[in-house]
Amino acid sequence: MIKTVQLSKVYRTDEVETTALNSVDIEIKAGEFVSVMGPSGCGKSTLMNVLGMIDNPSAGEYFFNEQEVGKLSERKRADVRKNNLGFVFQSFNLIDELTVYENVELPMLYTKVPAGERKKRVEELLEGMNIMHRKNHFPQQLSGGQQQRVAVARAVVNKPKLILADEPTGNLDSANGDEVMKILADLNASGTTILMVTHSQYCAEFGNRIIRMLDGKVVTENVVKRYL
Amino acid sequence: MQFKFIFRSMLKNKVFSGINILGLTVGIAAVLLIYRVVSYELSFNKNFKNYDSLVRVVGESVDDGTGQGYSVCIPVPAGEVLRTNITQFDKKSRVKETWNSLTVPNPGGGTPLKKFNTTNDVTAFFADPDFCEMLDFQWVSGDAAASLAEPNTIVLTRDWATKFFGKWEDAVGKTLLIDNIYPVTVKGVFEEMPVNCDFNFPFVISYSTLKGKEDYFYLGDNDWDSCSSNNQVYAQLSDPTQLAAADAAVRRVGEKEYVSKKTGQRMKTHYLQPISELHFNENFNNSGTHIVPKSRLKLLSAIGLLILALACFNFINLATAQASLRAKEVGVRKTLGSGRGQLIGQFMSETGVIVAISLLLGVGIANLASPLLSFVSEVPRSLPFLSNPTVWAFLALTGVVVTALAGLYPSLTLAGFQPVKALRSNAEKSLTGGAGLRKSLVVLQFVIAQCLIIGAIITILQLDYIRSQDLGFKKDLVYTFGFGSDSLSMLRQSALRQTLAKVPTVESVSFSSDQPSSTNTWSSDFRFANRPETEPFATTLKFADENYQATYSIKMLAGRWLAASDTMREAIINKTMLKKLGLNDPNEAVDQVFHLWGSRELRIVGVTDDFHTHSLRHEHMPLTLTNDKKFLWQAGVKIRPDNLPSTLAAIQAAFDEVMPEQVFEGQFLDEEIAKFYEDDRRLAATCKGFGLLAVFISCLGLFGLATHAASQRVKEIGVRKVLGASTTGIIGLLSKDFLTLVVLSLVIASPLAYWLMDKWLQDFEFHTKIHWWVFVLTGVLALVVAFATVSYQSVKAALANPVKSLRSE
């Protein structure tokens, strides 16, 4: 599903040039749950942004479903993004002025899903996430765990092929964190590819592969072994 | 969902939404009120079916030294030539403006049964039959075609017919008396003329009635040299495209007659004034209540647009200052697949909703505030406004323009955020751009506001200057009124004088053609002493009796005032005339002969100091005063200040006793003179009113920006306080940035306002100076208001507990 060849990202200011990604080659197959780990500033989030097509690479190639997307225009990237990707952020990034229901419905407005279908999907997801009773509440009226569940619901409502999760449990206590990780694992089990950035070894091991980064480079890739 | 979202967002940002809505509401209300004035004035005369074909013949003379080169007057023989020789005229009418009384005669003789007078604001006409057709008279009774064909016939408006006869249906065939002397038969009744036209006559008398009546100055059939501005000619072209050809033909009228025998130069040329210019060209009088130069309408429109622009600037400033707070939302929406166009659409709809709310509120406020329009315009209060469909079209257009103006830039800025930057935790700081634009707009707002305030102060100073100016005569406690100029009234002049003199509080009574200062100009060529040629400049003429000097306290430089006389025998000249004649000593002029109108020889008996014969816009003109009973129709009564109401009542009683058929309308001379400056008073009120609005809107924006700045600098203030900054230091820190902008705007506004107001003052021959303190005062006022506006937020921020602010950061 994802293949990068010598992918680089350099940030330039007047005086400083920072290499956030340095010739990264990775491959992620459909159905995988890949965790990206590494210390702060190692380029994890930049990798996530570039793979999520909300940022352009400075050099190298990025193939998404065998299509080179690294050099697409903003408009085309938006098209690919809305039809294929779902995002979960550490800080949830729910829109404060929209209710739970409306936040989850929002991506479907951009993909022009008919109203009846939208209602059905939102309600199904909210039921599944056990927050249906909170559907008319605003984000600031929810607990962190509830907010992240809404964010996950929003990420999956358009049935994306890939979910990009940036520290999804970073702002949650362990119980809520666990709950979110289980939801992600279930989604993966049902066929959704997941790429997750995390600082937590515990969360990383919910995936089946861990990529470790340092100074913008991939240093190791390990398959997660599960002992039953 | 979109609307719900917009309302929630507005509720969340109550202060900023409030500032935007309040500012836009005030701006929109101001624009609507101005639209009401401008559209009313621009609609004048447009309801005539033949608007494009109607013209008036006007004239321009070689400047004769009185500054009165333009005139609407048409000599009687020229009127006849125009009426018969211009083939492009389909319909034509000579008219004479007139201000008579009409009475219902008493069959038993004596006091008439009913009497009504035309007032200064209402002008009646003598006119030819075509006049009714040209101006689309809507007949309700009578024989329209024949109405004005015969001499001694009159047509009345429905209101006036009702006033005279109880029921307008009874009017036709009845007899009325003009000035209680000349009988006229009512031939027709027509609807009142629309309020937005320059013809508000209550009646029209057939032009042929005038012939031979000296009382009404029917000037000679062959006299090309004399004319009165009341004598005019209107015409309707056979086709609007004939205007140029008709104009060329009109310009040929008087080719021989207007040529000076002395110089061979043509002294006067007639040409056509389309009726579309009647309401706007100040060079020529019209018969309506007022003339508005288009420049004034443009100024008013510009002020309206500027006020609205100020409110839009607030919107832009607050939206861009707050853009960073919406960064996360933009980032999320873009990440979820929203395109830039969709986001622009969303932000524009948000602006649209705010503008729509402001429009509704603005309409309400404009409606409530419409009585205030009387301070700045002539728009009648009764005029329907919101029922007019063009108002709604204007509102819709305003809505679109304001939405675009206020919303486009912030929308483009917001929608341009890159999601990767917008979703960063420090996005609020990194995305707060546009500070330069905001500062520029604040400066622009205060430049506009301060220009208006400086304009208001200077116009008020000029009006004060006018009020305090020595006019060269005393205008206080002189009560004036008019009386008939007909032969019967002339006979009763001495009776009126004697009756008035009996009132114990009356000090003196003077009759004249007009008061020392008036809007009338009567000018004539003349020859001085034994000089062989007519002087190369004309003199302004006033006719006055022997009491004129005492009544108005006019200062003499030499000789004495006019002796009592019924006919023209003596003359008084003024200082300017003396200078123009090349004389230095006033005594040199005394006893010289003054040749007027060819055959009249007057002896100069005195020289007066200059007094203002017109408004202070005009320079002093050469003036001649002489006495002739025939031309006395204005009374000036100098009274003592004690018990004014009973004095005024006694003056009216004296008038009613001597001239029972005439209608008394008195006013104080100072009030009459104040009317010369009505237009200037309106300009002052416009600058004052809209200047205050501009300050208000600008301060609203400043308050919003100060609120935003204070919230952005919470951490900085906390750190500074921890490090020992004082409260006043913090207040100074937060206020300094804004006050610097206000000072900068004063630096820009001062020369601009100076230039504009200096230009305006040049219109006045006598005017105040532009004092330096006007600019200082404006600057201090602006600074105080601006400081008061931002200080609330500054003080609040400065007094906040730094521990709290640092913790919250």
HADDOCK unambig.tbl for C-alpha pairs under 7 A between the chains (distance, minus, plus):
assign (segid A and resid 49 and name CA) (segid B and resid 420 and name CA) 6.89 0.50 0.50
assign (segid A and resid 54 and name CA) (segid B and resid 335 and name CA) 6.61 0.50 0.50
assign (segid A and resid 54 and name CA) (segid B and resid 419 and name CA) 6.19 0.50 0.50
assign (segid A and resid 54 and name CA) (segid B and resid 420 and name CA) 5.84 0.50 0.50
assign (segid A and resid 55 and name CA) (segid B and resid 420 and name CA) 6.14 0.50 0.50
assign (segid A and resid 75 and name CA) (segid B and resid 339 and name CA) 6.50 0.50 0.50
assign (segid A and resid 78 and name CA) (segid B and resid 337 and name CA) 5.11 0.50 0.50
assign (segid A and resid 78 and name CA) (segid B and resid 339 and name CA) 6.71 0.50 0.50
assign (segid A and resid 79 and name CA) (segid B and resid 337 and name CA) 6.56 0.50 0.50
assign (segid A and resid 81 and name CA) (segid B and resid 337 and name CA) 6.20 0.50 0.50
assign (segid A and resid 82 and name CA) (segid B and resid 336 and name CA) 5.67 0.50 0.50
assign (segid A and resid 82 and name CA) (segid B and resid 337 and name CA) 4.39 0.50 0.50
assign (segid A and resid 93 and name CA) (segid B and resid 328 and name CA) 6.93 0.50 0.50
assign (segid A and resid 93 and name CA) (segid B and resid 332 and name CA) 6.60 0.50 0.50
assign (segid A and resid 95 and name CA) (segid B and resid 329 and name CA) 5.91 0.50 0.50
assign (segid A and resid 97 and name CA) (segid B and resid 5 and name CA) 6.01 0.50 0.50
assign (segid A and resid 97 and name CA) (segid B and resid 8 and name CA) 5.86 0.50 0.50
assign (segid A and resid 97 and name CA) (segid B and resid 9 and name CA) 6.03 0.50 0.50
assign (segid A and resid 98 and name CA) (segid B and resid 5 and name CA) 6.48 0.50 0.50
assign (segid A and resid 107 and name CA) (segid B and resid 336 and name CA) 5.43 0.50 0.50
assign (segid A and resid 107 and name CA) (segid B and resid 337 and name CA) 6.84 0.50 0.50
assign (segid A and resid 110 and name CA) (segid B and resid 337 and name CA) 5.96 0.50 0.50
assign (segid A and resid 110 and name CA) (segid B and resid 338 and name CA) 5.86 0.50 0.50
